[in-house]
Amino acid sequence: MGLSAVEPGMVAAVVTHLEMRARPRPAPIPPAPLQLVRWKAPKLETYRALFRRVGEPWLWFSRLVMNDESLATIIHNPLVEIYAVTDPRGIEVGLLELDFRAMPDCELGFFGLVPQLNGKGHGQWLMAQAKALAWRKGVERFWVHTCTLDSPAALGFYIKAGFVPTKREIETFADPRLAGILPRDCAPHVPLLDQAANA
């Protein structure tokens, strides 16, 4: 028991894995002024732009640092379904990604809305859509992971949606803000520890 030091320039997060082992009972999808648009084989730059808009506040960077071939291998795979959430003007304001590559599991790979829509109930609509799309013939487990870098409401949101926590892990990675992958002022809830700037 005790504390473990995190190396300079690194970020540490507690990752919680959650799963749903049974199809939820049918329920009406909450109303929302949003739509889901399936993106089949999206252009890489279009995908990365939406990924950044949704995930930048939470230090999402994994798909931003992949080379084109690696990213295309994932998002152009027919077993990975990508949906853009659009507002009434047709502007992309959210991302839903379902990964069926490890059947009978379906992973909720990415799930989020732009910051301006958070806290307005639209997440319940998006989760209802996700569950309706994920639970199809052959699926026995729907799972997701979240971490302490995410919105403070995320873990409770997933539990309320019916996911059950199953395990925790500690993840450390180089702070993407120090490498210029993300802006230095994003994710203010995660202190930027820049030794070079403080020297």
Secondary structure, DSSP 8 states (H G I E B T S, - for coil): -------TTEEEEEEEEEEE-S----------S-EEEEESS--HHHHHHHHHHHHGGGT--TTTSS-HHHHHHHHTSTTEEEEEEE-TT--EEEEEEEE-TTTTEEEEEEEEE-GGGTTTTHHHHHHHHHHHHH--TT--EEEEEEETTS-TTHHHHHHHTT-EEEEEEEEEEE-TTTTTSS-TTS-TTS----HHHH-
